[in-house]
Each structure stands twice: as C-alpha cells, then as structure tokens.
C-alpha cells in the first residue's frame, strides 16, 4: 500500500517528493527485513508521510471497499490505516525524544532505538 500511495500522490513540491521517496524506502525496508531505519532528522517527515498514507486510505480507498461490500478489503485497509496512525504516533514521540541517534520503525508501527 505504501508504494500505491507514493505512486498516486502528485509530487507538487520538494517536501512531498521527499515524503513519497521515504514511503518507497519504507516499502523496500519492510519487504526486505521488516524495518525502516531513520535518522533523527527524518522522523518528523516520516510521521507526516505516514499520516498522509492514513488519510489517503481513509478518504479514497476505504469508502470504495465499504460500498462494494468487500469485507476482506475493508479489513485490510482498516488495518493499514491503524498501523499508519500507530507509526505516526511512534515517529512523533521519537522526534520529540531522540536527539542524535536514529531510530528503527518496525512493521507494527513501533520505534526501536
């Protein structure tokens, strides 16, 4: 879903481009070993990117799954929204508490320092 959102989002400015690149990096990291390694400076940008994923899925994808009566699809989209929002919370907390060292975001949306 991260690749899908990154592909569907218009890269209208450098910040959005950086967020979409980060989502693609997250997809590669999660696929390869279940984690995304981030520098302390990347944490706020990553939080914003995952918030965008949750918003995109909630506004554009979830209504279609519900309207189609696709219970499996709806469940998967709701899970992805929940994990994205958990990631946002973890990343914002990390951004407030991690100064120099980076952090690792796990597939379940938690920060591992």
Order of alpha helices (4+ residues) and beta strands (2+ residues): alpha-alpha-beta-alpha-alpha-alpha-beta-beta
